[in-house]
Amino acid sequence: MPKSPAATLLLLEKTLAVVFPEHLASLSLTAVVSPEAYLTQTPAAGTITLADPELATLASYTLPKRRAQWLTGRICAKQATSEYLRRFVPQLPLPESRDIMIRNLPSGRPEIDSPLAAVRGLDLSISHSGGYAAALVSSSACGIDIQEDSETLPRISNRFCQAHEAEILQRHLPDHHPIPRLNLLWTAKEAARKAVGREKMPGFLELVLHRCEPTSDQYAMLVLRQDPCPPQPPRDLIILATRFAHFSLSVVLTNGGNAHA
Ligand SMILES: CC(C)(COP(=O)(O)OP(=O)(O)OC[C@H]1O[C@@H](n2cnc3c(N)ncnc32)[C@H](O)[C@@H]1OP(=O)(O)O)[C@@H](O)C(=O)NCCC(=O)NCCS
């Protein structure tokens, strides 16, 4: 599995196009930015900037960890959106990053708020853990989850990992230690919940690991089956899962229609 965040990002960008050839998607993965350093910097060309309502939201957070993770999630979301437009809608002039506003629905789900029609139809997912944040933007419903390894995972594993799922992971990922292995499944399920949970998020045990293919030593492809079967397809969700340092990172793109249509 790749070691640096930059290598991880490159690997995911390359692999997404192979695993999900029909989807357009763009990713960002960044070390957490200090809000104080961010707010006192002199903006230069290419600096990601927040719109006034976003600055007000940042000011409303008092916990240092939440402030930093929230800010970095926004920076990642704007970076991923700009990159998506640059790659897939090159005929449009790139908007200012402050014109790509990120807001949360009452459920907490993030969405892109912009007067630009090209941006309005895109789905967005954000995640943060430890010293990193990540975002994924796609033309169809998507989810991303990053999670630092934690001693808590084995203790709560019965809440998200059934015995036969643990067996599948052990059989296909024998070189991983138990915590990283559990963490891959945790992030896979969190990413899937974000992708399909627009109306109602499925529980962890309603997403059942069906297959695990360690496609290379760099990443694994996990197939989660929704059980019970959802009213609308897809039933099976393909997850691209990888590791860097002591983090697991999972990404899912669904065949579900445009999440904001
Ligand atoms: C949402 C949830 C999956 C977040 O996972 P987490 O591992 O704790 O934290 P992460 O850092 O990975 O993700 C946080 C991000 O998830 C996104 N998020 C929050 N709620 C979401 C939702 N309902 N759907 C999709 N994404 C959501 C947000 O962008 C949030 O970051 P932000 O607040 O800085 O914008 C988890 O907290 C959860 O299960 N909450 C319950 C939400 C729920 O059931 N709501 C009712 C649905 S209608």
The ligand as a Tripos MOL2 file, in Angstrom:
@<TRIPOS>MOLECULE
LIG
   48    50     1     0     0
SMALL
NO_CHARGES

@<TRIPOS>ATOM
      1 C1        -22.1800   11.3600    8.7830 C.3       1 LIG1
      2 C2        -21.2200   10.3620    9.3160 C.3       1 LIG1
      3 C3        -21.2640    9.1680    8.3800 C.3       1 LIG1
      4 C4        -19.8440   11.0380    9.3730 C.3       1 LIG1
      5 O1        -18.8010   10.1350    9.5190 O.3       1 LIG1
      6 P1        -17.5300   10.3510   10.4700 P.3       1 LIG1
      7 O2        -16.6420    9.1960   10.1810 O.co2     1 LIG1
      8 O3        -17.9650   10.5750   11.8590 O.co2     1 LIG1
      9 O4        -16.8340   11.6970   10.0390 O.3       1 LIG1
     10 P2        -16.1530   12.0710    8.6620 P.3       1 LIG1
     11 O5        -15.1210   13.0760    8.9750 O.co2     1 LIG1
     12 O6        -15.7370   10.8870    7.8790 O.co2     1 LIG1
     13 O7        -17.3310   12.7660    7.8840 O.3       1 LIG1
     14 C5        -17.8050   14.0020    8.2870 C.3       1 LIG1
     15 C6        -18.4170   14.6310    7.0770 C.3       1 LIG1
     16 O8        -19.4700   13.7880    6.6080 O.3       1 LIG1
     17 C7        -20.3610   14.6060    5.9100 C.3       1 LIG1
     18 N1        -21.7010   14.1940    6.3050 N.ar      1 LIG1
     19 C8        -22.3600   14.4880    7.4590 C.ar      1 LIG1
     20 N2        -23.5880   13.9690    7.4010 N.ar      1 LIG1
     21 C9        -23.7070   13.3340    6.2230 C.ar      1 LIG1
     22 C10       -24.7570   12.6170    5.5920 C.ar      1 LIG1
     23 N3        -25.9600   12.4430    6.1740 N.pl3     1 LIG1
     24 N4        -24.5310   12.0840    4.3580 N.ar      1 LIG1
     25 C11       -23.3450   12.2560    3.7390 C.ar      1 LIG1
     26 N5        -22.3040   12.9480    4.2890 N.ar      1 LIG1
     27 C12       -22.5020   13.4660    5.5150 C.ar      1 LIG1
     28 C13       -20.0750   16.0610    6.2890 C.3       1 LIG1
     29 O9        -19.4870   16.7130    5.1560 O.3       1 LIG1
     30 C14       -19.0780   15.9380    7.3980 C.3       1 LIG1
     31 O10       -18.0700   16.9420    7.3980 O.3       1 LIG1
     32 P3        -18.3940   18.4930    7.6890 P.3       1 LIG1
     33 O11       -19.3970   18.5020    8.8140 O.co2     1 LIG1
     34 O12       -17.0790   19.0850    8.0590 O.co2     1 LIG1
     35 O13       -18.9620   19.0360    6.4140 O.co2     1 LIG1
     36 C15       -21.5810    9.8740   10.7490 C.3       1 LIG1
     37 O14       -21.3450   10.9230   11.6400 O.3       1 LIG1
     38 C16       -23.0040    9.4360   10.9120 C.2       1 LIG1
     39 O15       -23.3060    8.2640   10.7210 O.2       1 LIG1
     40 N6        -23.9170   10.3250   11.2920 N.am      1 LIG1
     41 C17       -25.3360   10.0120   11.3380 C.3       1 LIG1
     42 C18       -26.0080   10.8770   10.2940 C.3       1 LIG1
     43 C19       -27.3870   10.4040    9.9990 C.2       1 LIG1
     44 O16       -27.7490    9.2430   10.1500 O.2       1 LIG1
     45 N7        -28.1640   11.3890    9.5310 N.am      1 LIG1
     46 C20       -29.4580   11.1600    9.0770 C.3       1 LIG1
     47 C21       -29.4320   10.9390    7.5640 C.3       1 LIG1
     48 S1        -30.8060   11.6070    6.7980 S.3       1 LIG1
@<TRIPOS>BOND
     1     1     2 1
     2     2     3 1
     3     2     4 1
     4     2    36 1
     5     4     5 1
     6     5     6 1
     7     6     7 2
     8     6     8 1
     9     6     9 1
    10     9    10 1
    11    10    11 2
    12    10    12 1
    13    10    13 1
    14    13    14 1
    15    14    15 1
    16    15    16 1
    17    15    30 1
    18    16    17 1
    19    17    18 1
    20    17    28 1
    21    18    19 ar
    22    18    27 ar
    23    19    20 ar
    24    20    21 ar
    25    21    22 ar
    26    21    27 ar
    27    22    23 1
    28    22    24 ar
    29    24    25 ar
    30    25    26 ar
    31    26    27 ar
    32    28    29 1
    33    28    30 1
    34    30    31 1
    35    31    32 1
    36    32    33 2
    37    32    34 1
    38    32    35 1
    39    36    37 1
    40    36    38 1
    41    38    39 2
    42    38    40 1
    43    40    41 1
    44    41    42 1
    45    42    43 1
    46    43    44 2
    47    43    45 1
    48    45    46 1
    49    46    47 1
    50    47    48 1
@<TRIPOS>SUBSTRUCTURE
     1 LIG1         1 GROUP 0 **** ****
